[in-house]
Amino acid sequence: MRNMQKRPSESLLGAIKVSVDVSVLSHDQLGELCQELRHFLIDTVSRVGGHFGSNLGVVELTVALHHVYDAKKDRIIWDVGHQAYAHKVLTGRGGQLHTIRKKGGLAPFPKRHESESDAFGVGHASTSISAGVGMTLAHRDKVGAPHVIAIIGDGSLTGGMAFEALNHAGDVEADMLVIVNDNKMSISPNVGAMTRYLTRLISSSEYLHARETGGKLLESIPALKEVARRVEKHAKGMVTPSTIFEEMGFQYFGPVDGHDVSALVELLNNLKKIKGPRLLHVVTKKGKGCVHAENDPLALHAVASFDKLTGKKCGEKEIDKTFTSFFSSWVVAKAKTDERLHVVTPAMREGSGLVEFSALYPTRFHDVGIAEQHAVTFAAGLACEGKKPVVAIYSTFLQRAYDQLIHDVAIQNLDVLFAIDRAGMVGPDGETHAGSFDLSFLRCIPNMVILAPSDGDECERMLDFGFEYSGPVAVRYPRACAVTGEGANGDEKAIEMGKALMVRKGTRVAILSFGALLDRCRDVANALDATLVDMRFVKPIDYAMVEELAKTHGQFITVEENVVAGGAGSAVNEYLSAKNIAVSVKNIGLPDRFLSHGTRDEVLASACLDADGIERQIREFLKQ
């Protein structure tokens, strides 16, 4: 948009097919653009689904950033990235926004290969400041170096990585701007001292008034003014969030209204002229402009299509019970019978199905914020004192606590049960949230026991087993419908250590299924007259079953929703090799590449892990 002049009937946002040149707009036009952009986001996301409330909250901030900075030259880094929809629109992707999170469509988060305006690919929290420091130092002392701006939600400040980066940035005097988007929310409500610290000043109008009037009074008394400044520096930490950042070497500014686009533009222009580490504290409202999202920011954080007038989901129907809901029921029931049970989660109360548990057992529910490393070691501490902690965590987030998993839990052989949700393909959130690797990185850890349920009832029995077992146990399950009734295992036999379950006896070919792909394998086994085994355990595998099957079957097919490299199938290969058992083996699982977003079924089909793909791979193997 090169021309600031427009006809009354024209939209500033236009057809939203090209980048909007926000830098040439007047302050009045910036306000109009914010209104159009917010309406466009509400219209689009309500129709197609996606991250909603967080994007509405940063409209003015995004417009101000694009007015002051050049997104193609400067480095605008979005933490987590689920609030970058407006950024995508203003950088030429508005015409594709209706495809977001769909197969072949826009990525749900910033992605470097999607646009040159996406400075850093992201999906996990607390990474923006670290990336920004790296970009800043890469251009240190360079004439015309790009400006570096990291936008981080206060929820992400509960992650230790953010503080490591702040400490480093202050120490090296990195010339960058950190913007703290303070909406008092992340996904779940924010927890911890930092949240309380950041919000304290907002209600302290007395302090703000005193500081303003006192400053004017002391202007004429320089010596007294300097004394007052020193006193304020050491005292204001009791009522303001600035001290901790200033002690880390940052110049602190704020808090400011994150919905006053003109004020934001003026402030950003001023901060642009200042060198060194700067931190701007911006206060926003999650879901701004949509009354339903403002009133219920949790429910409308990420949404399916809904009626924007009523807030109700479109075509809402009864949802099949998921693995998460089976876990939710199990943990509530188990807590009633065993007071040792404590639940630990890193800011995933809703996603992990813990809303009911947190309400019923608040003293045994521990949301530690976006701090996965702390979550695991905290659980280890609970276990040391005789508690039975259950760490409810997404597979992709457990990756962030790998050292703690080994050193603080496994080496000490502590009784910690890991309920690992979102294992395998997650669908619309794409590769950053996929749980593709947990079987591989867990299987190599001594003392770990790993189970993969094929249906919801089996999931509950495995959780029972893991809770009673002495030592670390992982039960991993996908974000999917948990098949029950017809088509399910139908076997109520309790879980025994390292014991598999024979599902179907066939000839020649044995399909060893690990986890929730069993139902797909059942169709294939029927078509091929193959033996089908629900392996249940990934570590230890049922060695006796493997040896017995090898006596009557010449071909083994292993199937898992994990990368093939180092996965469950590899455990079978290793055992056969160690025992010198001559069986041909085909390992079927996720390929050695990152799989893009789409529905879970679409992504599985693209990896040839639907029933047709599995059967096709087996038939090709048998031809050889």
N, C-alpha and C positions, 0 to 999 in steps of 0.2 A: 504494500500500500504506500506508494510514493507520494501521493497527493493528499494533503490534509483536507482539501475541500471535498465535500460530498453533497449530493442532493438529499433533500429531506427523506426521501423514500429509500435511500441507500443504506445498507448495513455496513458498519465499519469492519465487521468480520467477513463480510462478503460471502463468497461461495466456499470459503475456507479451504481452498485447494492449493493456495500458495502461501509462502511465508508472509506474515503480517509485519510490516515495518513499523513497529511500535515507537521507534525512536523519534519519528517526525510528528507524532501526535501531540496536540495541546493537552493541558491538564483536564479540560472539560471533556475532550474526546477520550482520554484515558478512562474517565468514569463511565462513559457510554460503552466503551469496549469491555469493561469489566462486567457491565450488566448483560451485554450480548453474549459474552463468553460464558457467564454463569448459566444463562438460560439455555445456551447450546449444550452445555455439559448435562444439565438436568434432562433436557429432551432426549439426548443421545443415550446416556447411561441408563435412564429409566426404560428405554426400549430394548437395549442390548445387554445390559448388565455390566458389571465391572466395579472397580473401586470408586466409591461415590463421595462419602462425607469428607474424606481427607482432601480430595481435589477441590471441592467447593470452598474449603477453608483457605486455600492459598491463591485464589484468583487474583486479588489485588497485588499480593506479593509477587506473583509470576509476571503480571503486566508491568509492574514497577521495575523488576529486574531486566525485562526485555527492553524497557524504555531507556535504561541507564547503560546497560552493557550490550555487547555484540555477541550473541550466542554462538556465532560461527568462529569468532576469534577468541573470545574470553572463555573461561572454563566454569560453567554453571553446573554444579554437582548436586544431585538430589539424593539424599539419604533414603534408604529403602526403595524409593522410586514410585510408590503407589500414589503419590501426590503430583505426578508429572504430566497428567492429561492436558492441562492448560498449556504447559510447555510444548507438548507435541502439537497442539493446535496452532500455536503461534509460530511454529517452525515448519509449517507446510504439510502437516499430516492430519489436519482437521477433516478433510474429505474422506479419510480412511478410518476415522475414529469409531465408526459403527462396526469395524472389523476387529476391534481390540480384544485380545485374549482368544480369538478364534483361529482355527487352523489356517495358515497362510496370511493372517491379518497382522495388525500391529501388535508388537510385543506388549505385555502388561506393564513393563518397567522400561526405563531408559536402556538403550542398546547402541553401542558404538557403530555397529554395521548398519543400523537402521537410519541414522542421521548424523551428519557431522556436527550437529548441535548437541548431541548427547555426549558429553565429555567423558562419562564413566559409566560402564555397565554395572547394574546393581540389582539386588533382590533381597539381600540380607541387610540388617540394620547396623548402624554404628560405623560404617566404612567411609563416609564422605570426607571427614576431616583428614584421615590418614591419606586418602588419595589426593586431597587438596594440598597437603604439605609436600607430597612427592612432586606434584605438578609445579608448585611454587619454586621449589629448590632446583628443579630441572631448568628453570629459566632465570635463576638468580643472576643479577648484574647484567642481564640482557636488555638492550635498548628496545623499547616497545614490547616488553613482555606482556603476555595476556594477564588480565585480572583473573583471580581465582576466588570463587565464591562457593562455599559449602553450605547447603541448607539442610539442617538436621532437626527432626522433631524432638521435643523434650523426652519423649518415650525412648528414643535411641540413646539419650544421654545416660540411661541406666546401664548401658553396655560399657564394660571396662575399656574396650578398644577406643572409644571416643575420648576417654580421659588420657589414655596413653598418647593419643594423637595431639590433644590439647597441650599436654606437657611438653611434647617434642616441638610443637609449633612455637610455643612461647620461648623455649630454650634457644632455638635457632633464629628467633625473630622473623618467622616466615611472613612475607608480605601477602596476607590473605584475609578475607572476610568470612567469618563464620556467622551464619544466621540461625538462631535458635527459634524454631517455629513452636511457640508455646500454646498448645490448644488443650492442655491438661489431659490429653488422651494420646495413646498410641493406637493399639487395636483394642486391647483390654484397657480398663482405666489404669493410668500410671500409678506406680507404687514407688515408695522409697523416699529417702530424705531429700534427694535432689529435686524431686517434684515439689515437695513442700517448700524447699528453699527458693525455687524459682517463682513460685506463686505468692510468696509472702508479701513482696513489695506491692503487688497489685492492689491489695486492700489497705495499704498504708498511705492514705492520702495526707495524713498529718506529717509524715516524714517528707513527702514531696513538697508540701507547702512550706514547711520549715526550711528546707534546703533552699528553695527559691527565694523566699523573703530574706533569709539570713545571708545569702550570697550578696544580695543588693546592699544590705546594711554594712557588710564588711568591705565593700569595694573601696571605701574611703580610708580604711585602716589596714594597709598592706601587711604589717607585721602580725596583727591579730588574725588577719585572713589566713596567713600561712600556718599559724598555730591551729586554727580551726580546721584547715585542710588535713593536717596530720592527724588530729583527733578523729575526724570523720573517717579517714582511711582505715583506722584501726577499730572504730566502733560500728561502722555501718553494716559490717557483716552480720550483725545481729538482726538486721531488718531488711537487708537487701541481698540480691543474688550476685552482686558485682564482685565482692571481695575475692571469692574463690578463683574467678577468672582473672582478675587483676594480679593475684599472687602467682598465677601461672604465666604471666607476661602479656596478657591481653588487655587492650583498651576496651572497656565495657560501655555499651550505649543501650539505653532502654530502661524499662520496657516501653514499647511504642504500639500504637493501634495498627494491627496488621490489615485493617480493612479501609484505611484512609490512604488511597493510592497517591494522592498529591503529596501528602506528608512523607510517604515512603520514598517517593522519587526525590524529593528535596534532601532527605537524609542520606539516601544512597549516593547521590551526587557529592555530598559533603564527605562521606566516608571514602569515596573513590580517590579523594585527594590526600588522604592520610596514609602513611606508610606503616608497615609492621602488622602484627597480629591484632585484628579487631573482632569484637563479638557484638552482634546486634541481637537484642532480645525482642522478638516480635510476638505480640499476643493476638491469636486468631480464634475463631469459633469454628469447630469442625461441623460441616454440614451447612455452612452459612448460605442463606438464601432459599433453603428448602426446609420448611417447618418440621417435616417428618424426620429429616436427618438431624436437625438441631435438637429435637426432643429425644431422639433415640439414636445417638451416634454409633452405638455398638451394632444395632441391627442393620443400619445402613452404611456400615463401613465398606463392605463389599457385598454386592447385591446381584440377584438375578433380575430379569425385567420386572418392572412394577408400575403401578398406576401413579403417576407423579402427583395427581390431585388427592388421592386417598392414602398413598404410601403402601397399599396392599400389593402383594405379589400377583403378577398376571397369571391366570390359569393355574392357580395353586391347587395341587392335588396331594393326595396322601403319599408320603415319601417312604420307600422301603427302608427298613432299619439298616443302619450302617455299622461298620465295625466300631466306629467311634461311639455310637450310641450303646452298643453292647458293653464297651469298656466303661462308659458312664454308669450304666446300671450295675455293673459288677463292683465298681469301686465304692458306690454308695452302700450296697448290700454287705460287702466285706467289712466296711468301716463299722457297721452296726455290731458285728460279732467280734471284732478284734481292735482294741484301742491302740495297738502298736502302729496301726497303719497311719502314715502321714503321706500327703501328696505334695510333690514339688513340681512347679511348672515355670518355664521362662516366658511369662507374659502371654500364655496361650490358654487362658481359662476357658474361653468360649470354644475355640477351635478344637481343644482336646476333650470337650464334653464335661467340663468340671463346674458348671454353674450351680447345679443342684448340690454337689458335694461341698462347694465353698460356702453355700448358705447353711447347710446342715452341720458342718464341722469346721467352723471358721478358725479354730485354734490348731487344727491339723491340716489346714490348707495353706500352702506357702507359695505365693506368686512372687518370684524374686526379680521380676523385670526382665528386660532383654539382656540376660547375663547367664548364658548357657554354662560357661565354665564354673561360675559360682554355684549354679543349680546342682551340678553333679557333685562337687566337693561338699556342698552343704548337706546333700543327701548322705554322703559318706559319713559326715559328722553325726547325723541322726542315727545311722546304723551302728556307729561305734558305741552309742549309748543305749542300745537295745531296742530302738524303734525299727519299724519295717517300712522304709520309704519307698514310694512308687514315684518314679520320675516320668511324668507324662510329657513327652517331647516329640516334635516332628523329626523324622529321619534327617532331613536336610539341616536342622538346627543342632542335632547331636554331633554332627561333623565338627562343630565349633568347640566342642569340649572333649576332643579325643585324648589329649594328654591327661586330663583329669580322670577320664574313664579308665585309662591304663594305670596311672600312678596312684590315684586316690581311692579307686574302687577295686579294680581287678587284682593288683599286687597284694592288697590287704584282704582279698577274698571276702568282701563285705556283702551283707544281705541287702542289696539294692535291686529292685525290680524296675526295669526300663520298659514302659509301655510306649512303643515307638509307632506313632501315627504317621500317615502320609508316606508309607513305604512304597517304593515303586513309582508308577506314573501318577502325577497329581492332576494333569489336565491343563486348564487355562492359565495357571501361574507359570508354566514352562519350566525350563531346565534349572533355574535358580532354586526352585522349590521341590524338584523331583527327588525322591528318596532312592536313588539308583545304586548306591554304593555301600549301604550299611552291612549287608551280609559279608561283603569282602573285607571291610575294615574291622568288623566285629569277630569274624571267624578266626583271625590270626592271634587273638588275645587269649592267653592262658586264663583258666578259671571261668571263662564265659560260657554260659549255656544259652543257646539261641533256638527259638521256636518260631514257626510261621504257620498261623492258622489258615485253614481253607474256608471256614465259615464262622458265623457269629457264635454259635454254641461252642464250637471247638476253641474259639478265642477265649471265652470265659473259663473253660476248663484249663487252658494253658496259663491264664492269669492266676488261677487258683494254685496250679503247680508251682509257678514262679514265685508266688508269695510265700509258700511253705518251704521252698527249697533254701538250703543254707549256702549262700554265695550269690554272685551276680547273675541275673537272668535277663534276657531281652526277649520280649514278645513283639514281633513286628507285623503290622497289618496296614492295608492300603486305605486310601480315601475312596471308599467304594461301598456299594450295597453288599451287605453280608448275607449271602444266600442261606436261607433256612427252609425247612419243610421239604417239599419235593425238589430233588436235585441236590440236596445237601448230603453231608456224610451220613446222617442218621444213626451214627454210632455214639452211644452215651458212655462208652468205656472211658474211665479216668485216664489221664495222661500218665504214662510210665516213662521214666528216664530213657531217652534214646530209642524209643519204640515207635516204629512206623505202623501204618494201618493199610491192610490190603483192601482195596476198593473193588477191583474187578480182576478176575483171573482170565488170562488169555494165553496166546501162544507166541513164541518166537521173539516178540518185542516187549520190553518192559518200560513203561513210562513212569519215571520217578518225579512226582510233582511236589514242589516246595511252595506251599502257601495258597493264595487266593486264586490262582489260575487253574485250580483243580477242576472246576466246573467246565472250563473250556477243554481241558484234557479228557474229560469223560466222554464228550462227543467224539473226539478223535480216537480214543481207545475203542469205542463201540464200532467206529467205521473200519478200524484196522484189525479188529479182534486182538487187541493188545492187552497185556496186563497193566493195570493202573494201581499205583501205590501213592497214598498220601503220606509223604515222608515225615511230616510234622516237625521233626528236629533237623536243624541245619548243623548244630554242633551239640552233642555228638550225633552223627548219623547212625542209623540202625545198620551196624556192620553185619549182623547175623542175617538180616533180610537181604542185604546186598549179596552176600555169599550164596544164600539159598537160591535167589533168582538167577545167579550166574550159572547154576547147574543146568537150568532148563531154558534159558534165554540167551541168544547169541548177540542181541543188540540192546543196549540201554539208551534211553532218551531221558535226559534231565531237563526239567522245565522250571524256570524261576523268573520272578519279576525283579531282577537285579542284574547288574552287568555280569557277563559271563566270566570276565577276568577275576579270578580269586573267589568266585561265588560258591553257591551250594553245589553246583555241578562239579566244580573243581575238587570239592571234598570227596566226591565219589571217585573221580579220576585218580586222586592221590592214593586212596585206599586200594583200588584195583591194581595200581602199579606196585604199591608196597607188597601186596600179597601175590603178585605175579599172576593175576587172574586174567585170562584172555577173553575179554568181551569188547566188542566194538561200541564206542560211546559217542553220542551226539549231544553236545551241550546247547540248549536253547535258552536264551535270555536276552537281555538288553544289549544292543550293539556297542561297539567302542566308539561312540560319538554322542554328543549332546543332542537330545531330541527336543524339538521346539514345541510350542504350546498348541493346544487343541483340546477337545474333550479327552477324557481318559481312554475311552474306547478308540478314538481316532489315533491317539498316540500309540496305543498298544498295537493297532492294526499296522501302523507305519513301521513298527519294529517286528512285524510278522508274529505277534503274540496273541492274535485272535485265533479262534478255532481253525479257520481256514489256513492262516499262516503257519500255525503249528503243524497241521496235517501235511501241508505242502513241504515243509522242511523235512519232516520225517520220511515222506515218500521219496524225496530226492536223495536222502541219506541211504535209504534201503536199496535204491537203484545202483548205488556204488558198491 
